[in-house]
């Protein structure tokens, strides 16, 4: 049994081998979001921007409008807290950015500030963004793959813990 975030990290590497347009942007959370696997496999397509989600969203929007398929990951509470930037830079431009919010729901050991409990309602209020919450590692892989094949903005909410 693996966690959904582990499945996300492994799927990124598989997709990276299939599509050179995929780039990953991290907000200083590579290990926690499991994007570290992609960073190790594709260092030239990996961008660490530090604790700067608003900046990362702008970078992702610019990359997507230049023909790349950016996947940005951070804790969902931090990422969706930048809803103004997501609305203006991603949704209004219909930029095909894949936003991945990890640590969805009440997560326990990492604490209340890292728990995402309002992220789905925030993202559903922004026009033109598809919202997904996979419930299994297999579903995570399929949703991520689907998201790389479409030209729409996407928010994927994934949990921290293993799901039996």
N, C-alpha and C positions, 0 to 999 in steps of 0.2 A: 504494500500500500504506500502510495506517495501522496504528498499534498498537492493541491491544485496549483499552488505557486511553483512547485517543483516541475509539474507537468508543463506549465507555461514556459519556464526556463529551458527545458529540454526541447520543447516544440519550436522555440525561437531558433535554435541551432539548426534543426531540420529544415525549417523554412528558409533560413539564411543560405543554405547550400543550394536551394532550388531557385531563389530569386535574389539577384545581386542588387536589386533596388531597395531591399529591406535594410534599414539602418535603425539603430537603437539609441535612445537618449535616456540617460540615467540622471537622477537628481540626488546623487550621493547615497544611493540605496541599492547598489548592484547585488550585494550579497543577500539582503533581505527580500528583494523582489526576484531573485534568481536570474537576473539579466547578466550576471557575471559569466555564465556559460557562453553567451553570445560575445561578450567582450573578449574572452579568451580565444574564441574561434575566429572572430572577425574584428581585430583591433582597428582596421582602417575604416570600418563602418560603425564604429561605436563612439559615442560622445558622452563624456562625463561633464555635466555643467554645474555640479555642486548643488547646494541647497538653494535652488532658484527655479522653482516650478514655473513661474510666470515667464521667465526667460526661456526655459525649455519648450514651453508651448509655442512661443514665437518662432523659435528655431525649427520646431517640428512643422509648423505651418509653412514656413519658407521652403523647407526641404520638400514637402509634399507638393507644393506648387511648382517645384523644379523637377518633378518626375520621380522622386524617391518615395518609398513607402515607410515613413517614420513610425516607429513604435516607441512611445514614451511611457515609462513606468515610474510610479512613486506610490507611496501609501495613498489610498483613495481619499482620506480626509485632507491630505495636503494638496493633492492634485485638483480635486473638485472645488477646493477652496479658492482656486483661481478661475472661477466660473466666468468672470468678465473677460479674461483673456481667451478662454475657450470659446465663448460666444462670439467675440469680435474677430479673433484671428482664425479660428477653425470653422465654426458653424456658418458665419456670414459669408465666408469665402468658399464654403463647401470643400474645404481642404481635406483630402482623405488621410487624416491622421488617426492612428490607433492609440487611444489613451487607455492605459491599463492601470487601474487602481487596485492595489493589493491591500491585504489586511481588512477585507470587507466584513462588516458586522462587529459584534462584540468579540474581541480576540483574546482576551485574558492577559497573558504574561507581558505583552508589550505596553499595556496601559491604555487609559481612556483617550489620551490625545492622539494615539495612533489608530484607534478604532473608527472605522467608517460606518456611520449610521445614517447619515443624511445624503450620501453621495448619489444614490439612485434617484431620489426626488430632485436633486439639483440638476443632474444630467438629463432627466426626462423633461425638465422645463426649458431646455435649450433646443431650439429648432434644428431639425435635420441631422440629429445625432442618433445613431442606433445604439441601444443599450442592451448588453448581454450580461448574464450572471451564470456561468457554467457551474454545474453541481458535481461533476466528476472530472477526473483527469482526462478521460477520452473526450468528453464534451469540450473541455478546455482546448484541446488540440484541434478539434474540428471547428470551433468558433474562431480561433485565432487564424487558422488556414482560410476560412471563409472571409474573414475581415481583410486579409491581404489580397484577396481576389476582387473585391468590390472597390468602387471609387467614392465611398461615403465616409464621413467621420464616424468613428465608433468609440464607445466606451465599454470596456470589459472590466467587470468587477470580480476579482478573485479573492478567495479566502486565504488566510495564513495557515490554518491548521489542516491536518489530514482529515479527510471525510470518508468514513467507512461506507 
